[in-house]
């Protein structure tokens, strides 16, 4: 395992939001040391009314596009990145599970600035990842336009 603060296995959780690009760039800047491995994942949440393996073409195509863009951005840094499209019931547990399976030292994820009832809201995925991830987590929050 890496020394504290040194990640050698960086997992990027992509959500398809416009801030994914900067999230990937942050991870790439952190991965400049030799031997650092990168893994980008996009989770497709499958509604409980459908079988977990249900293929929803439009979502799969969108997810694949998200991962292709991430690979292209990583390539701009002369780095390589494994990618995975994962179908799951809930995004938070899927991110934590992928990080554990891949033995990530660090999860980098973006957070759109969301409001609920007028107040800033983290949603349900971020608190889950922050609570249950066994590795470090860097959270990149979207800029708030004033």
KAHUPE-V41421 format. One line per field, one symbol per residue. burial: I if it has 16 or more other C-alpha atoms within 10 Angstrom, else O. Layout:
BEGIN
burial=???
END
This chain:
BEGIN
burial=OOOOOIIIIIIIIIIIOOIIIOIIIIIIOOIOOOOIIIIIIIIIOIOOOOOOOOOOOOOIOOIIOIIOOIIOIIOOOOIIIOIOIIIIIIIIIIIIIIIOOOIIIIIIIIIIOOOOOOOOOOOOIIOOIIOOIIIIIIOIOIOOOO
END
